[in-house]
Structure formats: structure tokens, C-alpha cells
């Protein structure tokens, strides 16, 4: 932003920070309410919307995959123990044990990945919040340039004005 730190109003800094801090829906509300008032708030609110939307979509997908795989492996375990194992060797539940271990591993990997994404998102958002409250021009690595291009197309001027 070309505005210096001192030239930004405290409410501009606060709104930009809250756009990152509060999540997708409040960032959308801030964007629509203040898009014409401040290029600083407009840029940071749109960047927060894009980041939160992308991470929410990926998080939902990564949460759905382990759940679906767990259901499939649980069905496999049921079929394995009740149909196949009983027909081959009723006294040895080796198939059930193998499928159960696979199910546990899939769940551990999937939920560990989700926990890593959530922690990483919180850390990055805390950096964004601190920078916005300080009035600094902070950008997500890939989304920042994309946000600037979207704003230039939509408003016909650079968000740095």
C-alpha cells in the first residue's frame, strides 16, 4: 500500500485485521461493506476471503477423504471377517486384523494432515492479523498477486492507490 503506516486510520487497520482473524463469512461482509471506502481494507478483505475459501475447500476435501476411506475399509473388514475369513479359516481373524490396521493408518494419516493444515492456517492468519493491525502491506505468497490482479480488473486501478 502506498499509504504510510501513519496515514491509515485505526479503523482501516482494525477492519483489515478482523477480516483475517474472523474467517470467511466476516471477511466477505467486511469486503462488501467497506470495498469503496478504503483500498487497504478492500485488498486485505479480498485476500482473506480468497485464502479462507481455498483453505476451507481443501480442508473439507481432506476431511472427507479419510472418512470415505474409513467407511470403505470398515465395510471391507466386515466382509473380510464375516464372509471370507469364515469360509477359509473361521478360527483365524488375520484378514480382520490387517484391514483394521489399514483403517487405523488411513485415519491417522488423514487426521494428522488435517491437524497440520489447521495449525498452519492459524499461524499464517496470526501473521496476517498482526501485519494488518500494524498497517503493513502483507501478502500471502501466491494469493497476494492474484488478489491484486482481481482488484485491478474490477476497480480499474491498483489496490495500492
Secondary structure, DSSP 8 states (H G I E B T S, - for coil): --S-TTTS-HHHHHHHHHHHHH-HHHHHHHHHHHTTT-HHHHHHHHHHHHHHHHHHHHHHHHHHHHHHHHHHHHHHHHHIIIIIIHHH-TT--HHHHHHHHHHHHHHHHHHHHHHHHHHHHHHHHHHHHHHHHHT-----TTHHHHHHHHHHHHHSS-TT-
